[in-house]
Amino acid sequence: LQLGEFEAVRPALIDLLQPRQPAKLRAAVVRVLGSFSTDASASVLLESTSSLPPAARRQALDLLTSRASWASVLLKAIAAGDFAAQQLAAQHRAKLLKHGNANIARLANSTLGAETDRSEVVNAMTKLLDQSGNVARGKLAFRKACSSCHRFEDHGSHVGPDLTPLRNRGASFFLVNMLDPNRELDPRYEAYNLVTTDGRMLSGLLMNDTDSAITLLQADGVLATIPKPQVEILQASGRSLMPEGLEKDLTRQGIADVIAYLVQQE
């Protein structure tokens, strides 16, 4: 399907992609957009991707990386700061970096290959891996700074992942994820930003997107359910719900203590 045909239905497709529409309908529209070969369809797809539910967003990114010209649209948007690279799943990133089109591969490497802003923080803190931590102090620090979102052993909440099964991943794993939570963003824990028709702003994990309402799990563990007619904007942030800057809340010794608590052997 070509540009002329696309322009005839473009306004209707954009309307059907809005957050107030049922999730299944929006996913179907993503598939329709993928049936057009024009870059104009890719642009609409790109503009709507951040507001889509996770499954439909993965499908949109599959499409955006499926054609060289569409991959170019995506990468240029990332380079311009109009699309968050963190929204790319590992398979999409790898597909772009190793693209069969040499120009796309070069553009991907120049756009996606740079270190994140948090890399310097992580590198500066790697010495903590050689620093002794105190398990008892770490337990107290964890409960103060981390347990509102994470559970470990018998304490904490389930907003973020339960850390108990991860205790054998090692100190380096915890250090990187504590200081750079967006380095390997798990779509299950990506924050969505929602603005209501009356101007309210909410942020949380997208727990449910039904025909009638959207439910977010907020960082304090509270569920917020917003009826679809009250949703003005729903957009994936491309960021983890876990905020950056933990090193501002904990001293270096405090971070070492928390890591010691998390990697202790049973």
Salt bridges, closest charged atoms under 4 A:
GLU7 OE2 - ARG10 NH1 3.28
ASP15 OD1 - ARG20 NH2 2.26
ASP62 OD1 - HIS92 NE2 2.70
GLU153 OE2 - ARG167 NH2 3.45
ASP154 OD1 - ARG143 NH2 3.75
ASP180 OD2 - ARG183 NE 2.99
ASP186 OD2 - ARG188 NH2 2.68
GLU190 OE1 - ARG57 NH2 2.70
ASP198 OD1 - ARG200 NE 3.61
ASP209 OD2 - ARG26 NH1 3.33
ASP209 OD1 - LYS228 NZ 2.89
GLU244 OE2 - ARG239 NH2 2.57
GLU247 OE1 - ARG118 NH2 2.80
ASP257 OD2 - ARG137 NE 2.82
GLU266 OE2 - ARG167 NH1 3.43
